Each structure stands twice: as structure tokens, then as C-alpha cells.
Amino acid sequence: MRVCVLAMYTCALCSSSRAHVKMIPDCVSGKKANDVIRRQSAELDRLRSSDLQIENIALRTQLMEIAQDFRLKRERFLDQEVLLSELNHEVKSLARDKDILQERCIELERKYKKAKAASREFEKLIDLAEPCSSNAAESPSLLDRSRKKHLISPSRKLENGSTDSLQMCLENTQIEIEDLRARLEKEINISKSLHDDLDLNRKLVLERDEQLNDLTTKLRAAELKCQQTEDHLSRTSTDLALERARCDELTLSLQESEALLTQTRSDCLSYALENQRLAEEVREANQQIVSYRAKLEAQGADLIATKKTLRALQREKGSPVSLTNTGIIGEK
């Protein structure tokens, strides 16, 4: 707006200086025009530079804040990624330990089943041995009893030896079963604790995933905001370039106006010199007119004196004298 007013004022000043060259003095019009143009140019440059500086400072501050926020969020994102990778490694190690414990539990269950099957077989053997001993106890006579005793004694010895060995095997099997039960309970407790740790780590991983998603969303928002700021900065740079081009055009128009004003001043000077020359010629013409009037007045006085002289001569001589011979008419 100020630039338009300045341009209109400059055009009006040029037109008025052209139309009223003889009415405005040269020194006054030139000084006023130069002062007005200088003040308007200084004010325009000051306003433009102040607005651009304020806008650039605000944009730089905003861009620095966005860049700092972006760096902080990226650092947090990298830290969360490192922590997530560590948690994933721990989860994998816990899953590996879980698989190992499951294999151990399966092996212990297999051993327990084998021991249980062996104890069942031993119980069956004991059940089979009890009827034989009861049948041997029901012998009717001493002869039969001695014969049977004589005949069965080697087999009974073998049976007693096998019974003792089976009893020892059963005791060993029961001890091994108790040991396996204790180990199995211990492995089950360890597995439960590992399951609890795994659930806790899964919860932590889920929480970290949620935090990571939040940080990713914030990072995307920050990137979008940074992109918008860059777009705004590019648009501002484009507007600044357009404003600079407009200022250059106005500078050229001001230069043209100054050139036109200089031409007008030179025209005013030439017109002033012409006026001075014409005034000098008028003064000289007036002086010539005055001198001519003085000469005419002198010639009129001479003519009057000559007429008087002629009249006096006519009176004295009594004869009219021709005016054509005297040359008075030619002097007129």
C-alpha cells in the first residue's frame, strides 16, 4: 500500500512538475520531491526488512524447536528399539529354557512311567508268588511235606533269592521314583517361575510395543509437522522472492521516476534560463522603447521648435514655405 501511494505520489509529482513548471520554483520542487522519495524509500525498506526479519526469526525458532523435538523423539525411539531387542532376546532365551525344561519334564515323566511299570510288574510277581507259598503250606502229611520240602527247597531258595533281589529292586525303584518326583516337582516349580517370568516379560514387551507405537505415531506427527514447516518455509521463501522481485520493480520504477525528475529539473533549469533570457530581452526591448520614446520626444520638441521657427519665418517673410522642402514630413 505504501509502495502504491509512493508510486502515485511520484507520478503526480512528475505530472504536476511538467504541467506547472513555470509556477513551481526549481530548487523547492526538487528538494521536496527528493525528501519525500527518500523518506518513503527509507520507510519502505525499514518496514520490509523488519517484517522479513520477524518472520524469519519466528520460522527459524519454530524449525529449531521441531528439529530438537525430532532428535529427542528419535533418541527415545532408538532407546526403545534397543530395549525391545533386549527384551526379545530375553524372551527367546526364556522360551529356549522353557523348551529345555519341557523336554526334561517329558523325560522325567517317561522315567516315572517306566518305574511305575516296573513296580507294577514286581507287585504282579509278588501276587503270583503268594499262591504258591499258600498251596505249599496246605500239605496233608509229613511225608509229602518232607518230600515237597526236599524237592522244593532248591526252588524256594531261588525264589527267596529272587524275592530279595526284587525287594531290593523295588526299594531302589521307589527311591528313584521319590527322587524323580522331587526333581519333577522342582522342575515344575522352575517351569512355573519361568512361565511367570515369561508372562511378565510378555506384558513388558506389550507395554514397550505400545510405547513404541506411541513414539512412532509422535515421530510421524513430528515428521509431518517438520514437512509442513519446510513447505511453509519454502512458500515463505517463494513469497520473499516475489516480494524481492516486486521491490526490484519498484526500485526500477523509483529509478525511472528519479530519472524523470532529473529530466524535469533539467527542463525546469532550461526553462528558467530561457525565462531569464527572455526577461533580459524584454528589459533590453523596454530600454530600447524608452530610448526610442526619448528620441521621439526630442524629435517632437525639435519639430515643435522647427514649426515655431517656420511660422516665425512665415510671418516675417509673409510668404508660405512648403513643408516638403524642409523635410519635416520625412522626419515624421
C-alpha positions in Angstrom: 0.0 0.0 0.0 2.8 2.4 0.9 4.6 1.5 -2.3 1.4 2.2 -4.4 1.0 5.5 -2.6 4.6 6.3 -3.2 4.3 5.5 -6.9 1.1 7.5 -7.3 2.7 10.4 -5.4 5.8 10.2 -7.7 3.6 10.1 -10.9 1.5 13.0 -9.6 4.7 14.9 -8.7 6.1 14.3 -12.2 2.8 15.4 -13.9 2.4 18.4 -11.7 6.1 19.4 -12.3 5.5 19.1 -16.0 2.2 21.0 -16.0 3.3 23.7 -13.7 7.0 24.2 -14.5 6.7 27.9 -14.6 4.6 28.1 -11.4 6.9 26.0 -9.1 10.5 27.1 -8.4 13.2 24.6 -9.4 15.1 24.4 -6.0 11.9 24.0 -3.9 10.3 21.3 -6.1 13.5 19.3 -6.4 14.3 19.3 -2.7 10.7 18.4 -1.7 10.5 15.6 -4.2 13.9 14.2 -3.2 13.0 14.4 0.5 9.6 12.7 0.0 11.1 9.9 -2.1 14.0 9.4 0.3 11.7 9.3 3.3 9.2 6.9 1.6 12.1 4.7 0.4 13.7 4.5 3.8 10.3 3.8 5.5 9.5 1.1 2.9 12.9 -0.6 3.3 12.6 -0.4 7.1 9.1 -2.0 7.2 10.0 -4.6 4.7 13.2 -5.6 6.5 11.6 -5.6 9.9 8.7 -7.8 8.7 11.0 -10.2 7.0 13.3 -10.4 10.0 10.5 -11.1 12.4 9.0 -13.7 10.1 12.4 -15.4 9.5 13.2 -15.4 13.2 9.9 -17.0 14.1 10.3 -19.6 11.4 13.9 -20.4 12.5 12.8 -20.7 16.1 9.9 -23.0 15.2 12.1 -25.1 12.9 14.8 -25.4 15.6 12.2 -26.5 18.2 10.8 -29.0 15.8 14.3 -30.3 15.0 15.1 -30.6 18.7 11.9 -32.4 19.4 12.5 -34.7 16.4 16.0 -35.5 17.7 14.7 -36.3 21.2 11.9 -38.5 19.9 14.3 -40.3 17.6 16.7 -40.9 20.5 13.9 -42.2 22.6 12.8 -44.4 19.7 16.3 -45.8 19.3 16.5 -46.5 23.0 13.1 -48.2 22.9 14.2 -50.3 20.0 17.4 -51.3 21.9 15.3 -52.2 24.9 12.8 -54.1 22.8 15.6 -56.1 21.2 17.0 -56.9 24.6 13.5 -58.0 25.8 13.1 -60.1 22.7 16.4 -61.7 23.3 15.3 -62.4 26.9 12.0 -63.8 25.7 13.8 -66.1 23.3 16.2 -67.3 26.0 13.2 -67.9 28.3 11.4 -69.8 25.6 14.6 -71.8 25.0 14.8 -72.6 28.7 11.1 -73.5 28.7 11.6 -75.9 25.8 14.6 -77.5 27.7 12.5 -77.8 30.9 9.6 -79.3 28.9 12.0 -81.9 27.4 13.3 -82.6 30.9 9.8 -82.9 32.3 8.9 -85.3 29.4 12.0 -87.4 30.1 11.2 -87.5 33.8 7.6 -88.5 33.1 8.9 -91.2 30.9 11.3 -92.5 33.6 8.5 -92.2 36.1 6.2 -94.3 33.9 9.0 -96.9 33.4 9.5 -97.0 37.2 5.8 -97.3 37.8 5.5 -100.1 35.2 8.4 -101.9 36.9 6.7 -101.6 40.3 3.5 -102.9 38.9 5.4 -105.9 37.4 7.1 -106.5 40.8 3.7 -106.4 42.5 2.4 -108.9 40.0 5.3 -111.2 40.7 4.7 -110.9 44.4 1.0 -111.7 43.8 2.0 -114.8 41.8 4.4 -115.9 44.5 1.9 -115.8 47.3 -0.5 -118.5 46.0 2.5 -120.9 45.6 3.5 -120.4 49.2 -0.1 -120.9 50.4 -0.5 -124.1 48.4 2.7 -125.5 49.9 1.5 -124.7 53.4 -1.6 -126.9 53.0 0.2 -130.3 52.6 -1.7 -133.2 54.4 1.1 -135.5 55.5 4.6 -135.2 56.9 6.0 -137.5 54.1 4.5 -135.4 51.4 5.6 -132.4 53.3 9.2 -133.7 53.6 9.3 -134.8 50.0 7.9 -131.5 48.9 10.3 -129.7 51.2 13.2 -131.9 49.8 12.0 -131.2 46.3 11.1 -127.6 46.7 14.0 -126.4 48.9 16.3 -125.6 45.9 13.4 -123.8 44.1 12.5 -122.0 47.4 16.0 -120.8 47.8 15.9 -119.5 44.3 12.6 -117.9 45.0 13.8 -116.4 48.2 16.8 -115.0 46.4 14.7 -113.6 43.6 12.3 -112.2 46.2 15.1 -110.4 48.0 16.5 -109.1 44.7 13.1 -108.0 43.7 12.6 -106.3 47.1 15.9 -104.5 46.7 15.0 -103.5 43.2 11.6 -102.3 44.4 13.2 -100.3 47.1 15.7 -98.8 44.7 12.9 -98.1 42.3 10.9 -96.4 45.0 13.9 -94.3 46.0 14.5 -93.5 42.3 10.8 -92.7 42.0 10.9 -90.4 45.0 14.0 -88.7 43.6 12.3 -88.3 40.2 9.2 -86.9 42.0 11.3 -84.4 43.8 13.2 -83.5 40.6 9.9 -83.3 38.8 8.4 -81.0 41.4 11.5 -78.9 41.3 11.4 -78.7 37.5 7.6 -77.9 37.7 8.3 -75.1 40.2 11.1 -73.8 37.9 8.8 -74.1 34.9 6.0 -72.2 36.8 8.5 -69.5 37.8 9.7 -69.3 34.2 6.1 -69.2 33.0 5.5 -66.3 35.4 8.7 -64.5 34.2 7.7 -65.2 30.6 4.2 -63.7 31.2 5.8 -60.7 32.9 8.2 -60.2 30.1 5.4 -60.6 27.6 3.5 -57.9 29.5 6.6 -55.7 29.4 7.0 -56.4 25.7 3.4 -55.4 25.1 3.9 -52.3 27.1 7.1 -51.5 25.2 5.3 -52.2 21.9 2.5 -49.7 22.9 5.1 -47.1 23.9 7.0 -47.8 20.7 3.8 -47.4 18.7 3.0 -44.1 20.6 6.6 -42.9 19.9 6.3 -44.0 16.3 3.0 -42.0 16.0 4.6 -39.0 17.6 7.6 -39.3 15.4 5.4 -39.4 12.3 3.5 -36.4 13.6 6.7 -34.6 14.2 7.9 -35.6 10.7 4.6 -34.3 9.3 4.9 -31.1 11.2 8.5 -30.7 10.1 7.4 -31.3 6.5 4.6 -28.8 6.9 7.1 -26.3 8.3 9.5 -26.9 5.4 6.6 -26.4 3.0 5.7 -23.2 4.8 9.3 -22.1 4.7 9.5 -22.8 1.0 6.3 -20.9 0.4 7.7 -18.1 2.6 10.9 -18.2 0.5 8.9 -18.0 -2.6 6.9 -15.1 -1.3 10.1 -13.5 -0.2 11.5 -13.9 -3.7 8.3 -12.5 -5.2 8.5 -9.6 -2.7 12.1 -9.0 -3.7 11.2 -9.1 -7.4 8.4 -6.6 -6.6 10.8 -4.5 -4.7 13.2 -4.6 -7.6 10.4 -3.5 -9.9 9.6 -0.7 -7.5 13.2 0.2 -7.3 13.4 0.4 -11.1 10.2 2.5 -11.1 11.7 4.7 -8.5 14.9 5.0 -10.5 12.8 5.8 -13.6 10.9 8.4 -11.5 14.2 9.8 -10.3 15.5 10.0 -13.9 12.2 11.6 -14.9 12.5 14.0 -12.0 16.1 14.8 -13.0 14.9 15.4 -16.6 12.1 17.6 -15.2 14.7 19.5 -13.2 16.9 20.0 -16.2 13.8 21.1 -18.2 13.0 23.5 -15.4 16.5 24.8 -15.4 16.4 25.2 -19.2 13.0 27.0 -18.9 14.4 29.2 -16.1 17.4 30.1 -18.3 15.0 30.7 -21.2 12.9 32.9 -18.9 15.9 34.8 -17.8 17.0 35.3 -21.4 13.5 36.4 -22.4 13.4 38.7 -19.4 16.7 40.2 -20.4 15.5 40.6 -24.0 12.3 42.2 -22.6 14.4 44.5 -20.4 16.5 45.4 -23.4 13.4 46.0 -25.5 11.9 48.2 -22.8 15.2 50.1 -22.6 15.1 50.5 -26.4 11.4 51.6 -26.2 12.4 54.1 -23.5 15.3 55.4 -25.6 13.0 55.5 -28.7 10.4 57.4 -26.7 13.1 59.8 -25.5 14.3 60.2 -29.1 10.7 60.7 -30.3 10.1 63.2 -27.5 13.3 65.0 -28.5 12.3 64.9 -32.2 8.8 66.2 -31.2 10.4 69.0 -29.3 12.6 69.7 -32.3 9.6 69.6 -34.6 7.7 72.0 -32.4 10.6 74.3 -32.4 11.0 74.0 -36.1 7.3 74.7 -36.6 7.6 77.7 -34.4 10.6 78.8 -36.4 8.9 78.3 -39.7 5.8 80.1 -38.5 8.0 82.9 -37.4 9.8 83.0 -40.7 6.4 82.9 -42.5 5.3 85.8 -40.5 8.4 87.7 -41.2 8.6 87.0 -44.9 4.8 86.8 -45.4 5.0 84.0 -48.0 4.2 80.4 -47.1 7.1 78.0 -47.1 6.5 74.5 -48.4 6.8 71.8 -45.9 8.0 69.4 -48.4 11.2 71.4 -48.9 12.0 71.4 -45.2 11.9 67.6 -44.9 9.6 67.7 -41.8 7.2 65.2 -43.2 10.0 62.7 -43.8 11.1 63.0 -40.2 7.6 62.2 -39.1 
